[in-house]
Amino acid sequence: MVTPAEKRGEAKASGDNLSFVHESPVAIWGMAISVMNEWSQRVETSHSLPIILFIRSQRFDILPIIRLNSEVKPVNRLRIIRVGGRDAMVPNDSILESYHSWLDRQPLSQNTRIAYRRWVQQFLLYLNTYPHGYGDPLSESSARDYAVRDFKSHLKTIQHAQPTSVNLALAALDHFYTQYLHRGAPHVVREELPHQAPRALSPDEQKRFLRAVQRQANRRDQGIATLLFYTALRLSECVQLNVDDVRISERKGLVTVRMGKGNRYRTVPLNAGVRVVLQAWLDERRTRFPDTPELALFLTRRGTRCSMRSVDLVIRKIAHAAELTLSAHTLRHTCLTNLVRQGHDLVMVAELAGHKRLDTTRRYSLPSDEDRATAMENLTREV
């Protein structure tokens, strides 16, 4: 016999489900939201962990809904992932939101977080249109491998991604599957990278760039460009420098990188030219910002720490004055190329560069595109 409550579409709780009898869609939805809100107050969950409620009714076989960050909405496509040692069913957009929150708490550099976030987001968007004949790529190992391999092909053929970008995407997905989903790394072959040296400025381009630096009236910009050119610091390492990280005397100088790539610590000597330019900027900094509490070495006009974007724009502006097109990272490649080609020990160069693997430093001894072009040009014979 049907009770008056059941006629009105009210719910009866049974375990983790709600049963409705003679309900209307509006009644189901309103009651589900009420019950979900009540459960969320009684059950302790993390802010980013969704609460899934399955409603079984006479009209609908199973109607899943999800509550995430105080928002309740229906779910069309669910994925099974492992959270805290348990399987949880969540939609792709909820996985991405939860992954972003989790990634921000991981001990990774900001650039790595940005890259991983970008590639995982592209992969999840790709899965929205991926055929599921092989199973669920987020919970089944064989389906995972097939999906990542097909995504790799998609990057190469549709997006025309370079080999380095493809490998970076695969590294991001390795991290996503092993560290976040705890499902194991996909079995996918990496792209073979071309054996050539990173792009560095030629001797003539270096002369033009340094002359443009000397013509700069802004001492801060002079200091930034000179430091990057002669120390091979990364852009992120440059903006993280504090005044106390630079020690300068008449005959020697040293810059300390406290949190380099991979959280590695290193020190880099400063030659005479860098010491002169940096000392000029430090003197001006003390005059322009005498009472600033800001510890950063390089400051904006407002007295705040320079961002990576602002420092990169400084380098591009100076390069434009020299009729060159380059980024701050090109200066790092140029410095390391000069050290290697001058015959310095690779182990020493690796330490100065902050490289974990010697093979990374050895790349700077490889022929460049210009070397190859010169070699082929010299084959010409007079006939």
C-alpha positions in Angstrom: 0.0 0.0 0.0 1.3 3.4 -1.0 1.7 5.9 1.9 0.7 9.6 1.6 4.4 10.5 1.9 5.3 8.2 -1.0 2.5 9.8 -3.1 4.1 13.2 -2.5 7.4 11.9 -3.8 9.2 11.8 -0.5 12.3 9.7 0.0 13.1 6.7 2.1 16.7 6.2 2.9 18.2 2.7 2.6 21.9 2.4 3.1 23.6 4.7 0.6 20.6 5.0 -1.7 17.3 6.8 -1.8 14.1 5.1 -3.0 11.2 7.1 -4.5 7.7 5.9 -5.2 5.3 7.6 -7.7 7.7 10.5 -7.8 7.9 13.3 -10.3 11.3 14.5 -11.7 10.9 17.8 -9.8 10.2 16.0 -6.5 13.2 13.7 -7.0 15.5 16.6 -7.7 14.3 18.8 -4.8 14.5 15.9 -2.3 17.9 14.8 -3.6 19.3 18.3 -3.1 17.9 18.4 0.5 19.3 15.0 1.4 22.7 15.8 -0.2 23.0 19.0 1.7 22.1 17.3 5.0 24.6 14.5 4.4 27.4 16.9 3.6 26.9 18.5 7.0 27.1 15.2 8.8 29.9 13.5 6.8 33.5 14.9 7.0 35.0 15.1 3.6 37.8 17.1 2.0 36.8 20.2 0.2 37.6 18.8 -3.2 36.2 15.2 -2.7 32.8 14.8 -4.3 29.8 13.2 -2.6 28.0 10.8 -5.0 24.4 9.9 -4.4 22.6 7.3 -6.5 18.8 7.5 -6.8 16.9 4.4 -7.8 13.3 5.0 -8.8 10.4 3.3 -10.6 10.7 5.8 -13.6 14.5 6.0 -13.7 16.8 3.0 -13.4 19.7 4.9 -11.7 20.0 8.7 -11.6 23.5 9.7 -10.2 24.0 13.2 -8.9 27.1 14.8 -7.4 27.7 17.4 -4.8 31.1 19.2 -5.2 32.0 22.5 -3.4 28.4 23.1 -2.4 27.0 22.7 -5.9 24.7 19.8 -6.7 24.3 18.7 -10.3 23.4 15.7 -12.4 26.2 13.5 -13.8 26.1 12.1 -17.3 29.5 10.4 -17.5 31.2 9.0 -14.5 34.8 7.7 -14.0 36.1 5.5 -11.3 39.2 6.7 -9.6 40.9 5.8 -6.4 40.9 8.4 -3.6 42.3 7.7 -0.2 42.5 4.0 -0.9 38.9 3.7 -2.0 37.2 3.7 -5.4 35.1 6.8 -6.0 33.0 7.6 -9.1 33.4 11.2 -10.4 32.9 13.0 -13.7 35.9 14.2 -15.8 35.3 17.9 -14.8 35.3 17.0 -11.2 38.5 14.9 -11.5 40.2 18.0 -13.1 39.0 20.3 -10.4 40.2 17.9 -7.6 43.5 17.3 -9.5 44.2 21.1 -9.7 43.6 21.4 -5.9 45.8 18.4 -5.2 48.6 19.6 -7.6 48.9 23.0 -5.9 50.0 21.1 -2.7 52.7 19.0 -4.4 56.4 19.9 -4.1 56.8 20.9 -7.7 58.1 24.1 -9.3 55.5 26.6 -10.6 56.4 25.9 -14.2 56.0 22.2 -13.7 52.6 22.7 -12.2 51.5 24.8 -15.1 52.7 22.3 -17.6 51.2 19.3 -15.8 47.8 21.1 -15.4 47.8 22.0 -19.1 48.5 18.5 -20.4 46.2 16.7 -18.0 43.4 19.0 -18.9 43.9 18.4 -22.6 44.0 14.6 -21.9 40.7 14.7 -20.0 39.1 16.8 -22.7 40.3 14.2 -25.2 38.7 11.4 -23.2 35.3 13.1 -23.5 35.3 12.1 -27.1 37.3 8.9 -26.9 35.5 5.7 -27.7 35.2 3.4 -24.7 35.2 0.0 -26.5 38.4 -0.9 -24.6 37.1 0.0 -21.1 37.6 3.0 -18.8 41.0 4.7 -19.4 41.0 6.0 -15.8 40.5 2.7 -14.0 41.6 -0.1 -16.3 45.3 -0.6 -17.2 44.8 -1.8 -20.8 42.3 0.9 -21.6 44.7 3.5 -20.0 47.6 2.4 -22.2 45.5 2.5 -25.4 44.1 5.9 -24.5 47.5 7.5 -23.8 49.0 6.0 -26.9 46.1 7.4 -29.0 46.5 10.7 -27.2 50.2 10.8 -28.2 49.2 10.1 -31.8 46.6 12.9 -31.6 49.3 15.4 -30.3 51.7 14.5 -33.2 49.2 14.3 -36.1 46.4 16.7 -35.2 48.1 19.3 -32.9 51.5 18.9 -34.7 53.3 19.0 -31.3 57.1 18.8 -31.2 58.8 15.7 -29.7 59.8 17.7 -26.6 56.2 18.7 -26.0 54.9 15.2 -26.6 57.4 13.8 -24.0 56.4 16.6 -21.5 52.7 15.6 -22.0 53.6 11.9 -21.3 55.6 12.9 -18.2 52.5 14.8 -16.9 50.3 11.8 -17.5 52.8 9.5 -15.7 52.6 11.8 -12.7 48.8 12.0 -13.0 48.3 8.3 -13.0 51.0 7.2 -10.5 50.8 10.0 -7.9 47.2 11.1 -8.1 45.2 8.1 -9.3 47.6 5.5 -8.0 46.9 3.3 -11.0 50.4 2.8 -12.4 52.2 4.6 -15.2 51.0 4.1 -18.8 53.2 1.9 -21.0 54.0 4.3 -23.8 57.2 4.8 -25.7 58.7 8.3 -25.5 59.6 10.3 -28.6 63.3 10.2 -29.6 64.6 13.7 -29.4 66.9 15.1 -32.2 70.6 15.0 -31.3 71.4 18.7 -31.6 72.6 21.4 -29.3 70.0 23.8 -27.8 69.7 27.1 -29.6 72.3 29.6 -28.6 73.4 33.0 -29.9 76.2 33.1 -32.4 79.3 35.1 -31.6 78.0 38.0 -33.7 74.6 37.9 -32.1 76.2 37.9 -28.7 78.2 41.0 -29.5 75.0 42.8 -30.7 73.1 41.8 -27.6 75.8 42.9 -25.1 76.2 46.2 -26.9 72.4 46.7 -26.6 72.7 46.0 -22.9 75.4 48.6 -22.5 73.2 51.2 -24.2 70.4 50.6 -21.6 69.8 53.6 -19.3 67.9 51.4 -16.8 70.5 49.9 -14.4 68.0 47.2 -13.2 67.5 46.0 -16.8 71.3 46.1 -17.3 71.8 44.0 -14.2 69.1 41.4 -15.2 70.5 40.9 -18.7 74.1 40.8 -17.7 73.4 38.4 -14.8 71.5 36.0 -17.1 74.0 36.1 -19.9 77.0 35.3 -17.7 75.6 32.9 -15.0 73.2 30.7 -17.0 70.5 31.2 -14.3 67.0 30.1 -15.2 64.3 32.7 -15.4 62.5 31.4 -12.3 65.8 31.4 -10.4 66.5 35.0 -11.3 63.2 36.3 -10.0 63.6 34.3 -6.8 66.9 36.0 -5.9 67.0 38.2 -2.8 69.6 40.8 -2.0 71.3 38.6 0.5 71.8 35.9 -2.2 74.4 38.1 -3.9 77.8 38.7 -2.4 80.1 41.1 -4.1 83.6 42.3 -3.2 86.3 44.0 -5.3 87.9 40.8 -6.5 85.1 38.2 -6.4 81.4 37.7 -6.3 78.9 34.9 -5.8 75.2 34.4 -6.4 73.4 31.7 -4.5 70.5 29.8 -6.0 68.6 28.3 -3.0 65.6 26.7 -4.8 66.7 25.7 -8.3 65.0 23.1 -10.5 64.3 20.0 -8.4 64.9 22.1 -5.2 68.6 21.9 -5.8 71.0 24.4 -4.2 74.0 25.8 -6.0 76.4 28.8 -6.1 77.7 30.5 -9.2 80.7 32.8 -9.3 80.3 36.3 -10.7 82.9 37.7 -13.1 84.2 41.3 -13.0 81.7 42.6 -15.6 78.7 41.2 -13.7 80.0 42.5 -10.4 80.2 46.1 -11.7 76.7 46.1 -13.2 75.1 44.5 -10.2 76.8 46.8 -7.7 75.5 49.8 -9.7 72.0 48.4 -9.4 72.3 47.7 -5.7 73.4 51.3 -5.1 70.5 52.6 -7.0 68.1 50.2 -5.3 69.2 51.5 -1.9 68.6 55.1 -3.0 65.2 54.6 -4.7 63.8 52.2 -2.1 65.5 53.1 1.2 62.8 51.8 3.6 61.4 48.9 1.6 60.7 45.7 3.4 60.9 43.8 0.1 63.9 41.4 0.0 63.9 40.8 -3.7 67.0 41.7 -5.7 65.2 43.0 -8.7 62.2 45.3 -8.0 59.5 46.9 -10.1 58.8 50.6 -10.1 56.3 50.1 -7.3 59.0 48.4 -5.2 57.6 44.8 -5.5 59.4 41.7 -6.7 59.7 41.4 -10.5 57.6 38.6 -12.0 58.9 36.0 -14.5 56.9 37.7 -17.3 58.3 41.2 -16.5 61.9 39.9 -16.6 61.4 38.0 -19.8 59.9 41.2 -21.3 63.1 43.1 -20.3 65.2 40.6 -22.2 63.0 40.7 -25.3 63.0 44.5 -25.3 66.8 44.6 -25.2 66.9 41.9 -27.9 64.6 43.9 -30.1 67.0 46.9 -29.8 69.7 44.6 -31.1 67.4 43.3 -33.9 67.3 39.9 -32.4 64.4 37.6 -31.3 65.1 35.6 -28.2 63.9 34.7 -24.7 65.6 34.8 -21.4 66.2 31.0 -21.6 68.2 31.6 -24.8 70.8 33.4 -22.7 71.1 30.4 -20.4 71.8 28.2 -23.5 74.3 30.7 -24.8 76.3 30.8 -21.5 76.4 27.0 -21.2 77.3 26.6 -24.9 80.2 29.1 -24.4 81.5 27.2 -21.4 81.4 23.8 -23.1 82.9 25.0 -26.4 85.7 26.7 -24.5 86.8 23.2 -23.3 85.7 23.4 -19.6 85.1 20.2 -17.7 81.5 18.9 -18.3 81.1 18.0 -14.6 82.0 21.6 -13.6 79.6 23.0 -16.2 76.8 20.7 -15.0 77.3 22.0 -11.4 77.2 25.6 -12.5 74.0 24.9 -14.6 72.3 22.9 -11.9 71.9 19.8 -14.1 71.0 16.6 -12.3 72.2 14.4 -15.2 75.5 14.9 -17.1 73.8 13.9 -20.4 71.8 17.1 -20.2 75.1 19.1 -20.1 76.6 17.0 -22.9 73.9 18.3 -25.3 75.8 21.6 -25.4 78.7 19.8 -27.1 76.5 18.6 -30.0 76.5 20.4 -33.4 74.0 23.2 -33.8 71.9 23.9 -36.9 74.4 26.5 -37.8 77.3 24.0 -37.6 75.4 21.6 -39.9 74.7 24.4 -42.4 78.3 25.5 -42.4 79.6 22.0 -42.9 77.3 21.5 -45.9 78.2 24.9 -47.3 81.9 24.1 -47.2 81.3 21.1 -49.5 81.0 23.5 -52.4 83.9 23.0 -54.9 84.8 25.3 -57.8 84.4 23.6 -61.2 
